[in-house]
Amino acid sequence: MGLSLRKHKCHIRVIDTFGTEPAYNHEEYATLHGYRTNWGYWNLHGQQYMTMFPHTPDNSFMGFVAEELNETERMFIQRNKVNNMAVVYGKDAGMWKLQGKENFLAVLHHYMEIHGTVYYETQRPPEVPAFVKNHGLLPQQELQQLLRKAKLFIGFGFPYEGPAPLEAIANGCIFLQPKFNPPHSSLNHEFFRGKPTSRKVSSQHPYAEEYIGRPHVITIDFNNSEEFNAAIHEIMKINVEPFLPYEYTCEGMLERVHAYIQNQVGILTHISIMLVADQNCTNKPRVGGRCSPFTVIYLSVCLPVYP
């Protein structure tokens, strides 16, 4: 950070999709222990990093707003759902290059009409099977209408932790996603390499898996044909209502923003701050509802104060 930014660093808040763990954030520690990346070592307080999903108490959860349906819209969706219609999560042709996708898509095609929203200019992308009805890249309103008709929204494992699954669930879809074994992280997956986190991602959308779950979210091993078949049979039999977690409603978002503006006051002083050594709060056992994965390091840092 330049000198001008350092002067005002207590006022900075960083929108950080995947989160920044303290070991990557402290420049000296990161350099000495091999955690330095292009996206880390800013020496901010961990809670100055604001994430899309509540990955860890090391950072602040900012989130976003998904469209909330009124009662009339909810009733309309439930009356007009097409039980054998699926939409694939992936608007870029590169997302369809998943090895082995032909096998489970063929199984899904046996039960459902499959729709895609893959961008193309003149020719249909060769990665998209012929039996998939591709609409091309849709404006947001048209995509919402497609999701309101579909029964299933299926992910291929990428992109990670995007907003689309929550929008699909809010429009009454069931989200089917792959489980990762072993979990993906900066230690074993190119996408996360260089990002300031060692967090282990267990599925395409861990928040949806852990905090929403069945029946709205089903997480399985796509390489297990029996498990995949069983999941499709389960989806065909059940009906779900549109669902949106409170924290992603407009009211929930404004509540968080209000709390941060009112209470997260930054001061710059010489303090003793607890800094993560090799682990983070996500994977650490909790004592009394709080985790303690820290090593003491002395530095000047912005400390959020909660009156």
MARZA-514361 format. One record per residue (C-alpha): residue number from 0; x, y, z. Coordinates in Angstrom, 2 decimals. Each point is the difference from the previous one (the first is absolute). Layout:
N
+-----+---------+---------+---------+
: pos :    east :   north :      up :
+-----+---------+---------+---------+
: NUM :       X :       Y :       Z :
...
+-----+---------+---------+---------+
This chain:
307
+-----+---------+---------+---------+
: pos :    east :   north :      up :
+-----+---------+---------+---------+
:   0 :    0.00 :    0.00 :    0.00 :
:   1 :    1.27 :    3.50 :   -0.83 :
:   2 :    0.63 :    2.68 :    2.62 :
:   3 :   -3.30 :    1.77 :   -0.70 :
:   4 :   -1.93 :   -3.24 :    0.49 :
:   5 :    1.90 :   -0.80 :    3.19 :
:   6 :   -1.05 :    3.36 :    1.42 :
:   7 :   -3.67 :   -0.88 :   -0.45 :
:   8 :    0.17 :   -3.77 :    0.31 :
:   9 :   -2.34 :   -0.15 :    3.01 :
:  10 :   -2.77 :    1.34 :   -2.24 :
:  11 :    0.52 :   -2.57 :   -2.76 :
:  12 :   -2.37 :   -2.94 :   -0.52 :
:  13 :    0.94 :   -2.61 :   -2.59 :
:  14 :   -2.65 :   -1.98 :   -1.90 :
:  15 :    1.61 :   -3.44 :    0.06 :
:  16 :   -1.82 :   -2.90 :   -1.67 :
:  17 :    1.87 :   -2.93 :    1.54 :
:  18 :    1.36 :    1.63 :    3.15 :
:  19 :    3.46 :    0.88 :    1.33 :
:  20 :    1.44 :   -1.98 :    2.88 :
:  21 :    2.20 :    1.82 :    2.55 :
:  22 :    3.10 :   -2.04 :   -0.85 :
:  23 :   -0.12 :    1.43 :   -3.54 :
:  24 :   -0.96 :    3.50 :    1.14 :
:  25 :    3.00 :    0.87 :    2.20 :
:  26 :    2.87 :    0.88 :   -2.33 :
:  27 :    2.94 :   -1.04 :    2.21 :
:  28 :   -1.59 :   -3.23 :    1.14 :
:  29 :   -1.15 :   -0.91 :   -3.51 :
:  30 :    3.47 :    0.64 :   -1.43 :
:  31 :    1.82 :   -2.00 :    2.68 :
:  32 :   -2.36 :   -2.99 :   -0.08 :
:  33 :   -0.77 :   -0.37 :   -3.70 :
:  34 :   -3.51 :    1.50 :    0.02 :
:  35 :    0.75 :    3.07 :   -2.10 :
:  36 :   -2.16 :    0.31 :   -3.12 :
:  37 :   -0.89 :    2.80 :   -2.42 :
:  38 :   -3.32 :    0.46 :    1.80 :
:  39 :    1.18 :    0.01 :    3.60 :
:  40 :    2.36 :    1.77 :    2.44 :
:  41 :   -1.98 :    3.28 :    0.31 :
:  42 :    0.31 :    0.07 :    3.81 :
:  43 :   -3.67 :    0.88 :    0.45 :
:  44 :   -2.12 :   -1.30 :    2.84 :
:  45 :   -1.62 :   -3.26 :   -1.12 :
:  46 :   -3.49 :    1.43 :    0.39 :
:  47 :    0.75 :    2.69 :   -2.59 :
:  48 :   -0.36 :   -2.74 :   -2.64 :
:  49 :   -3.66 :   -0.45 :   -0.93 :
:  50 :   -1.10 :   -3.26 :   -1.60 :
:  51 :   -3.00 :   -1.12 :   -2.08 :
:  52 :   -0.61 :   -3.00 :    2.26 :
:  53 :    0.73 :   -0.57 :    3.72 :
:  54 :    3.15 :   -2.05 :   -0.48 :
:  55 :    1.73 :    0.82 :    3.28 :
:  56 :   -0.23 :    2.34 :    3.01 :
:  57 :    3.49 :    1.22 :   -0.97 :
:  58 :   -1.73 :    2.28 :   -2.57 :
:  59 :   -3.28 :    1.97 :   -0.13 :
:  60 :   -2.97 :   -1.44 :   -1.86 :
:  61 :   -1.48 :    2.60 :   -2.36 :
:  62 :   -1.99 :   -2.21 :   -2.39 :
:  63 :   -2.30 :    1.32 :   -2.72 :
:  64 :   -3.72 :    0.29 :   -0.77 :
:  65 :   -1.96 :   -2.56 :   -2.02 :
:  66 :   -3.48 :    0.73 :   -1.28 :
:  67 :   -2.70 :   -0.83 :    2.54 :
:  68 :   -3.36 :   -1.15 :   -1.34 :
:  69 :   -3.34 :    1.26 :    1.20 :
:  70 :   -2.80 :   -2.44 :    0.82 :
:  71 :   -1.65 :    0.35 :   -3.42 :
:  72 :    3.27 :   -0.81 :   -1.78 :
:  73 :    0.61 :   -2.98 :    2.28 :
:  74 :   -3.43 :   -1.43 :   -0.76 :
:  75 :    0.47 :    0.54 :   -3.74 :
:  76 :    3.36 :   -1.85 :    0.05 :
:  77 :   -1.41 :   -2.96 :    1.89 :
:  78 :   -2.90 :   -0.33 :   -2.44 :
:  79 :    2.16 :    0.25 :   -3.11 :
:  80 :    3.08 :   -2.08 :    0.85 :
:  81 :    0.98 :   -2.49 :   -2.72 :
:  82 :    0.87 :   -3.19 :    1.85 :
:  83 :    2.34 :   -1.36 :   -2.68 :
:  84 :    1.97 :    3.15 :   -0.81 :
:  85 :    3.62 :    0.63 :    1.03 :
:  86 :    2.30 :    3.00 :   -0.52 :
:  87 :    3.79 :   -0.40 :    0.01 :
:  88 :    2.09 :    2.46 :    2.05 :
:  89 :    2.68 :    1.15 :   -2.45 :
:  90 :   -0.23 :    2.84 :   -2.53 :
:  91 :    3.54 :   -0.42 :   -1.33 :
:  92 :    0.85 :   -2.89 :   -2.32 :
:  93 :    3.14 :   -0.71 :    2.04 :
:  94 :   -2.19 :   -0.99 :    2.95 :
:  95 :   -1.38 :   -2.87 :   -2.10 :
:  96 :    3.39 :   -1.66 :   -0.47 :
:  97 :   -0.38 :   -2.05 :    3.16 :
:  98 :    1.34 :   -3.49 :   -0.59 :
:  99 :   -2.75 :   -2.62 :    0.20 :
: 100 :   -2.88 :    2.47 :   -0.29 :
: 101 :   -1.42 :   -1.97 :   -2.96 :
: 102 :   -0.80 :   -2.93 :    2.29 :
: 103 :   -2.04 :    1.81 :    2.65 :
: 104 :   -1.58 :    2.38 :   -2.54 :
: 105 :   -1.19 :   -3.03 :   -1.99 :
: 106 :   -1.60 :   -1.37 :    3.18 :
: 107 :   -1.61 :    3.37 :    0.74 :
: 108 :   -1.21 :    0.29 :   -3.61 :
: 109 :   -1.85 :   -3.30 :    0.42 :
: 110 :   -2.22 :    1.67 :    2.64 :
: 111 :    0.09 :    3.71 :   -0.82 :
: 112 :    0.20 :    2.54 :   -2.79 :
: 113 :    3.34 :    1.78 :    0.49 :
: 114 :    0.44 :    3.71 :   -0.67 :
: 115 :    3.22 :    2.02 :   -0.23 :
: 116 :    0.87 :    3.70 :   -0.11 :
: 117 :    3.41 :   -0.27 :   -1.65 :
: 118 :    1.30 :    3.06 :   -1.82 :
: 119 :    0.84 :   -0.31 :   -3.69 :
: 120 :    0.29 :    2.38 :   -2.95 :
: 121 :   -0.60 :   -2.01 :   -3.19 :
: 122 :    0.45 :   -3.72 :    0.60 :
: 123 :   -1.37 :   -2.20 :    2.77 :
: 124 :    2.81 :   -0.83 :    2.46 :
: 125 :    1.19 :   -3.59 :   -0.67 :
: 126 :    0.29 :   -0.63 :    3.76 :
: 127 :   -3.79 :    0.18 :    0.35 :
: 128 :   -1.67 :   -3.34 :   -0.91 :
: 129 :   -2.54 :    0.06 :   -2.83 :
: 130 :   -2.89 :   -1.01 :    2.30 :
: 131 :    0.46 :    3.17 :    2.11 :
: 132 :   -2.28 :    2.88 :   -0.95 :
: 133 :    2.39 :    2.94 :    0.09 :
: 134 :   -1.57 :    3.46 :    0.34 :
: 135 :    3.27 :    1.90 :   -0.27 :
: 136 :    0.98 :    2.66 :    2.52 :
: 137 :   -3.26 :    1.34 :    1.46 :
: 138 :   -0.79 :    3.38 :    1.55 :
: 139 :   -0.61 :   -0.29 :    3.74 :
: 140 :   -3.77 :    0.33 :   -0.29 :
: 141 :   -0.24 :   -2.79 :   -2.60 :
: 142 :    2.28 :   -2.21 :    2.09 :
: 143 :   -2.28 :    0.54 :    3.00 :
: 144 :   -3.00 :   -1.08 :   -2.09 :
: 145 :    1.86 :   -3.16 :   -1.07 :
: 146 :    0.84 :   -0.84 :    3.62 :
: 147 :   -3.61 :    0.56 :    1.05 :
: 148 :   -1.08 :   -2.76 :   -2.37 :
: 149 :    2.82 :   -2.50 :    0.68 :
: 150 :   -0.07 :   -2.68 :    2.69 :
: 151 :    3.77 :   -0.52 :    0.15 :
: 152 :    3.10 :    2.21 :   -0.11 :
: 153 :    3.10 :   -2.15 :   -0.43 :
: 154 :    3.63 :    1.04 :    0.48 :
: 155 :    3.11 :   -1.56 :   -1.56 :
: 156 :    2.35 :    1.05 :    2.82 :
: 157 :    0.95 :    3.43 :   -1.36 :
: 158 :   -0.39 :    2.93 :    0.57 :
: 159 :    0.53 :   -0.20 :    3.75 :
: 160 :   -2.26 :    1.74 :    2.50 :
: 161 :   -1.90 :    2.25 :   -2.40 :
: 162 :   -3.36 :    1.69 :    0.54 :
: 163 :   -1.89 :   -1.99 :   -2.68 :
: 164 :   -0.86 :   -3.05 :    2.19 :
: 165 :   -1.66 :    2.26 :    2.58 :
: 166 :   -1.96 :    1.73 :   -2.76 :
: 167 :   -1.11 :   -3.40 :   -1.35 :
: 168 :   -1.08 :   -1.22 :    3.45 :
: 169 :   -1.85 :    3.28 :    0.55 :
: 170 :   -1.90 :   -0.76 :   -3.22 :
: 171 :   -1.03 :   -3.45 :    1.19 :
: 172 :    2.75 :   -2.15 :   -1.59 :
: 173 :    1.83 :   -2.86 :    1.66 :
: 174 :    3.76 :    0.49 :   -0.28 :
: 175 :    1.95 :   -3.18 :   -0.76 :
: 176 :    3.76 :    0.38 :    0.40 :
: 177 :    3.12 :   -2.20 :    0.08 :
: 178 :    1.84 :   -0.92 :    3.17 :
: 179 :    3.81 :    0.38 :   -0.13 :
: 180 :    2.09 :   -2.85 :    1.34 :
: 181 :    2.61 :    1.09 :    0.94 :
: 182 :   -1.21 :    3.56 :    0.63 :
: 183 :    1.43 :    2.69 :   -2.29 :
: 184 :    2.47 :    2.52 :    1.41 :
: 185 :    3.09 :    2.02 :   -0.88 :
: 186 :    2.04 :   -3.09 :    0.84 :
: 187 :   -1.48 :   -2.24 :   -2.70 :
: 188 :   -1.93 :    2.11 :   -2.51 :
: 189 :    1.27 :    2.55 :   -2.51 :
: 190 :   -2.99 :    2.33 :    0.31 :
: 191 :    0.69 :    0.70 :    3.69 :
: 192 :    3.78 :    0.18 :   -0.35 :
: 193 :    1.18 :    3.49 :    0.92 :
: 194 :   -3.18 :    0.94 :    1.84 :
: 195 :    0.57 :    1.05 :    3.64 :
: 196 :   -1.78 :   -2.96 :    1.56 :
: 197 :    0.61 :   -3.67 :    0.74 :
: 198 :   -3.71 :   -0.65 :    0.47 :
: 199 :   -1.15 :   -3.43 :   -1.17 :
: 200 :   -3.02 :    0.14 :   -2.33 :
: 201 :   -2.07 :   -3.18 :    0.36 :
: 202 :   -2.41 :    0.68 :   -2.89 :
: 203 :   -0.76 :    2.53 :   -2.69 :
: 204 :   -1.99 :    2.07 :    2.49 :
: 205 :    0.86 :   -0.82 :    3.65 :
: 206 :   -2.39 :    2.62 :    1.40 :
: 207 :   -2.94 :   -1.57 :   -1.85 :
: 208 :    1.11 :   -3.47 :    1.11 :
: 209 :    0.43 :    0.87 :    3.69 :
: 210 :   -2.52 :    2.76 :    0.73 :
: 211 :   -2.86 :   -0.87 :   -2.39 :
: 212 :    0.30 :   -3.73 :   -0.74 :
: 213 :   -2.75 :   -2.44 :   -0.93 :
: 214 :   -2.53 :    0.17 :   -1.52 :
: 215 :    1.08 :    3.24 :   -1.69 :
: 216 :    3.65 :   -1.04 :   -0.44 :
: 217 :    1.24 :   -3.51 :   -0.75 :
: 218 :    3.76 :   -0.64 :    0.03 :
: 219 :    1.26 :   -3.32 :   -1.40 :
: 220 :    2.91 :   -1.71 :   -1.68 :
: 221 :   -0.68 :    0.40 :   -3.73 :
: 222 :    2.43 :   -2.84 :   -0.75 :
: 223 :   -2.22 :   -2.44 :    1.89 :
: 224 :   -2.68 :   -0.99 :   -2.52 :
: 225 :   -2.22 :   -1.67 :    2.61 :
: 226 :    0.07 :    3.08 :    2.22 :
: 227 :   -0.71 :    2.27 :   -2.96 :
: 228 :   -2.96 :   -2.14 :   -1.15 :
: 229 :   -1.41 :   -0.08 :    3.51 :
: 230 :    0.28 :    3.79 :    0.25 :
: 231 :   -1.89 :    0.52 :   -3.27 :
: 232 :   -2.76 :   -2.37 :    1.14 :
: 233 :   -0.23 :    1.91 :    3.29 :
: 234 :   -0.21 :    3.35 :   -1.82 :
: 235 :   -2.76 :   -1.24 :   -2.32 :
: 236 :   -2.14 :   -0.98 :    3.01 :
: 237 :    0.32 :    3.05 :    2.23 :
: 238 :   -1.39 :    3.52 :   -0.29 :
: 239 :    1.66 :    2.97 :    1.66 :
: 240 :   -1.15 :    3.54 :    0.61 :
: 241 :    2.13 :    3.01 :   -0.99 :
: 242 :    2.45 :    0.67 :    2.82 :
: 243 :    2.41 :    2.85 :    0.73 :
: 244 :    2.07 :    0.16 :    3.20 :
: 245 :   -0.75 :    3.15 :    1.98 :
: 246 :    3.59 :    1.21 :   -0.21 :
: 247 :   -0.34 :    0.36 :   -3.79 :
: 248 :   -3.24 :    1.98 :    0.08 :
: 249 :    0.06 :    3.78 :   -0.32 :
: 250 :   -0.87 :    0.36 :    3.68 :
: 251 :    2.74 :   -2.42 :    1.07 :
: 252 :    2.62 :    1.82 :   -2.08 :
: 253 :   -1.01 :    3.44 :    1.32 :
: 254 :    0.10 :   -1.37 :    3.55 :
: 255 :    3.65 :   -1.04 :   -0.45 :
: 256 :    1.00 :    3.26 :   -1.70 :
: 257 :   -1.63 :    1.95 :    2.83 :
: 258 :    1.84 :   -2.07 :    2.62 :
: 259 :    3.36 :    0.53 :   -1.69 :
: 260 :   -0.53 :    3.76 :   -0.43 :
: 261 :   -1.16 :    0.44 :    3.59 :
: 262 :    2.41 :   -2.32 :    1.78 :
: 263 :    3.06 :   -0.91 :   -2.03 :
: 264 :    2.06 :    3.07 :    0.86 :
: 265 :    3.67 :   -0.12 :   -1.01 :
: 266 :    2.81 :    1.37 :    2.19 :
: 267 :    3.76 :   -0.19 :   -0.55 :
: 268 :    2.04 :   -0.89 :    3.02 :
: 269 :    2.84 :   -2.27 :    1.11 :
: 270 :   -1.76 :   -3.10 :    1.23 :
: 271 :    0.52 :   -3.68 :    0.55 :
: 272 :   -1.99 :   -1.80 :   -2.68 :
: 273 :   -0.56 :   -3.72 :   -0.21 :
: 274 :    1.14 :   -1.20 :   -3.41 :
: 275 :   -0.53 :   -3.42 :   -1.56 :
: 276 :    3.09 :   -2.15 :   -0.38 :
: 277 :   -0.92 :   -3.12 :   -2.01 :
: 278 :   -3.74 :   -0.34 :    0.42 :
: 279 :   -3.06 :    2.22 :   -0.17 :
: 280 :   -3.34 :    0.30 :    1.76 :
: 281 :   -1.78 :   -2.01 :   -2.67 :
: 282 :    1.69 :   -3.29 :    0.86 :
: 283 :    0.79 :    0.62 :    3.68 :
: 284 :   -1.89 :   -1.58 :    2.93 :
: 285 :   -2.17 :    2.54 :    1.80 :
: 286 :   -0.03 :    0.67 :    3.72 :
: 287 :   -3.04 :    1.76 :    1.43 :
: 288 :   -1.23 :    0.80 :   -3.49 :
: 289 :    3.25 :    1.69 :   -1.04 :
: 290 :    3.16 :   -1.32 :   -1.63 :
: 291 :    3.55 :    0.60 :    1.19 :
: 292 :    2.49 :   -0.82 :   -2.77 :
: 293 :    2.44 :    2.79 :    0.76 :
: 294 :    3.67 :    0.88 :    0.49 :
: 295 :    0.80 :    3.37 :    1.65 :
: 296 :    1.80 :    2.55 :   -2.20 :
: 297 :    0.54 :    3.68 :    0.86 :
: 298 :   -0.72 :    2.57 :   -2.71 :
: 299 :   -1.82 :    3.25 :   -0.72 :
: 300 :   -3.37 :   -0.85 :   -1.41 :
: 301 :   -3.53 :    1.31 :   -0.45 :
: 302 :   -2.15 :   -1.51 :    2.72 :
: 303 :   -3.79 :    0.04 :   -0.44 :
: 304 :   -1.60 :    1.12 :    3.24 :
: 305 :   -3.51 :   -1.11 :    0.92 :
: 306 :   -1.53 :    2.23 :    2.69 :
+-----+---------+---------+---------+
